[in-house]
Amino acid sequence: MVFLDVAKCARRVLKYADPNKGPDEFYRKRNILRLSAHFYGRARNCYSIAVRKVHRALVYSTKGRKLRREDMRDLWTIRTTAATEELGLPFPLFRAGLQSSNVLLNRKSLADLAIWEPRTFKALTDFAWSRAVEDGLTNVDKLKSDPPEHVVTREMLKAKKKF
C-alpha cells in the first residue's frame, strides 16, 4: 500500500493503536509478546494470557538468579571441604587457620585452587594447619597427625629470635 501524503500514512499507523491510549500501548504489548515468543499455546499469542505468564516467568528468573548464587556457594564449599578432608584437615579448622593468618581468600578462589592448583592448595592447607596448632584453636587435638614440619610462620621466627 503506497501513501502519497504523510497524513494518511500517520492515520494508518495510529489505526492499530487506540487514540486515547496512544501509540505506547502498541510497543508495550509488542514487548510482552516478544518475551512470550517461546511459550506454548495461547500464552504465546494472546496478550491477556501472555502478560500473566511473562510476569510469572520474570519472577521465576529473579528467584533463579538468587538460587544459582546459593548453589554455586554450596558447590565451592563442598569442593573445598572435600579437598581439605583429603589432606587430613577439617574445613572449619582450615578456614580458622587462614583467617588467623590474614589469608583472605573467598570460597570461589579456594575451590579453584583445590581443583586446578593442588600443590598450592596443599601449601595453604599446611600453612593453615600450622597456624591452627600455634594458636591452639579448638579441635586441633582431634587431628590424626602432627602439623607439617616444613612450614615456617612468623610466630616461629619470633620464638627463635628470643633464644
Phi and psi in degrees as a GROMACS rama.xvg file:
@    title "Ramachandran Plot"
@    xaxis  label "Phi"
@    yaxis  label "Psi"
@TYPE xy
-108.034  128.926  VAL-2
-106.596  133.566  PHE-3
-91.4065  -19.6799  LEU-4
-130.422  158.158  ASP-5
-69.535  -32.9684  VAL-6
-63.1151  -42.5197  ALA-7
-69.3381  -36.7651  LYS-8
-63.046  -45.1007  CYS-9
-65.7617  -39.4779  ALA-10
-65.5594  -35.2436  ARG-11
-67.2502  -39.9421  ARG-12
-67.6651  -42.6414  VAL-13
-74.9594  -11.433  LEU-14
-62.5391  -31.9366  LYS-15
-77.6573  -23.4661  TYR-16
-103.895  141.827  ALA-17
-65.7859  128.961  ASP-18
-62.1506  -28.3566  PRO-19
-74.7592  -32.1706  ASN-20
-90.8387  -19.8735  LYS-21
85.5507  170.748  GLY-22
-72.0317  -10.903  PRO-23
-64.0075  -30.4129  ASP-24
-62.644  -37.9157  GLU-25
-59.6206  -45.9466  PHE-26
-71.8094  -34.299  TYR-27
-65.0919  -45.3569  ARG-28
-66.1821  -39.2854  LYS-29
-63.664  -36.1984  ARG-30
-65.406  -43.2018  ASN-31
-64.1832  -45.1027  ILE-32
-67.7769  -28.9497  LEU-33
-68.1471  -39.7006  ARG-34
-68.9483  -25.1489  LEU-35
-96.348  13.6977  SER-36
-63.829  -25.5375  ALA-37
-97.0604  5.38438  HIS-38
-78.3552  164.7  PHE-39
-98.2932  151.254  TYR-40
70.4283  -148.748  GLY-41
-70.9156  -17.0814  ARG-42
-64.8305  -14.865  ALA-43
-84.9397  -37.2636  ARG-44
-111.909  -30.4902  ASN-45
-86.3573  117.772  CYS-46
-61.5883  -44.0175  TYR-47
-63.8638  -31.803  SER-48
-83.2017  -39.1776  ILE-49
-63.2104  -36.9688  ALA-50
-64.7869  -38.2597  VAL-51
-68.2577  -43.9399  ARG-52
-65.8593  -38.4734  LYS-53
-67.4679  -42.6693  VAL-54
-63.732  -38.7298  HIS-55
-66.7103  -40.5539  ARG-56
-64.3708  -36.9197  ALA-57
-67.6307  -35.7169  LEU-58
-64.936  -44.0031  VAL-59
-62.1784  -39.4286  TYR-60
-68.6553  -34.1492  SER-61
-65.0784  -45.4836  THR-62
-64.6176  -36.6071  LYS-63
-63.6347  -35.6428  GLY-64
-65.4395  -39.5193  ARG-65
-67.3604  -42.6517  LYS-66
-65.5566  -34.9923  LEU-67
-64.2998  -39.6993  ARG-68
-63.3824  -42.5258  ARG-69
-64.1193  -41.2353  GLU-70
-63.3946  -41.6899  ASP-71
-65.3107  -39.5931  MET-72
-62.4038  -43.2392  ARG-73
-63.3275  -40.7109  ASP-74
-61.9006  -44.1819  LEU-75
-63.2057  -40.3899  TRP-76
-64.1223  -42.6024  THR-77
-64.064  -42.9804  ILE-78
-64.5751  -42.8244  ARG-79
-69.1069  -39.6207  THR-80
-61.7663  -43.7989  THR-81
-62.1783  -40.9757  ALA-82
-68.4725  -39.7415  ALA-83
-71.3073  -38.0641  THR-84
-65.1255  -34.7658  GLU-85
-64.8191  -32.3854  GLU-86
-89.2232  -0.449686  LEU-87
92.898  17.0146  GLY-88
-127.48  129.109  LEU-89
-67.0131  148.969  PRO-90
-60.8941  -44.4617  PHE-91
-61.2161  -37.214  PRO-92
-68.6641  -36.5391  LEU-93
-61.7538  -48.0902  PHE-94
-63.5195  -41.1041  ARG-95
-66.1128  -39.292  ALA-96
-64.2673  -40.5531  GLY-97
-68.5361  -39.1493  LEU-98
-67.8768  -39.2647  GLN-99
-69.5869  -21.9909  SER-100
-100.368  12.0733  SER-101
59.9081  36.1075  ASN-102
-96.0779  102.787  VAL-103
-103.987  79.3128  LEU-104
-106.74  136.958  LEU-105
-80.3462  175.904  ASN-106
-63.9833  -38.3987  ARG-107
-64.7393  -45.3003  LYS-108
-68.2195  -35.4179  SER-109
-64.3805  -41.7765  LEU-110
-65.8724  -39.7406  ALA-111
-64.7128  -39.9922  ASP-112
-64.6681  -39.5609  LEU-113
-63.3346  -34.3462  ALA-114
-84.7264  -51.1957  ILE-115
-96.222  -21.7078  TRP-116
-129.773  72.6111  GLU-117
-65.0996  -31.9233  PRO-118
-71.1105  -40.2218  ARG-119
-63.5133  -41.2465  THR-120
-66.1311  -37.1573  PHE-121
-64.0168  -39.3151  LYS-122
-63.1894  -41.34  ALA-123
-63.0019  -41.3705  LEU-124
-64.2494  -42.9554  THR-125
-62.3408  -41.2117  ASP-126
-65.175  -44.7781  PHE-127
-64.9853  -36.9914  ALA-128
-62.6298  -48.9073  TRP-129
-62.193  -40.8214  SER-130
-67.2401  -37.8953  ARG-131
-65.5106  -38.2057  ALA-132
-68.3545  -40.6462  VAL-133
-61.2812  -44.9961  GLU-134
-78.1253  -12.8851  ASP-135
67.8211  39.9937  GLY-136
-65.1711  160.443  LEU-137
-66.0178  150.854  THR-138
70.354  8.99375  ASN-139
-70.6515  -35.4558  VAL-140
-68.2881  -16.8282  ASP-141
-86.0297  -4.04352  LYS-142
-67.9183  148.132  LEU-143
-76.2229  -26.069  LYS-144
-137.596  175.278  SER-145
-78.0461  163.219  ASP-146
-68.8432  160.69  PRO-147
-61.5222  145.635  PRO-148
-88.8127  -20.0413  GLU-149
-84.499  2.21993  HIS-150
-94.9706  130.532  VAL-151
-119.35  124.484  VAL-152
-110.946  170.842  THR-153
-62.9875  -36.2778  ARG-154
-63.6159  -37.5356  GLU-155
-66.6192  -39.939  MET-156
-66.204  -39.1835  LEU-157
-63.8962  -39.5558  LYS-158
-67.5869  -34.3476  ALA-159
-72.2953  -32.7701  LYS-160
-68.0116  -27.074  LYS-161
-70.3999  -28.0504  LYS-162
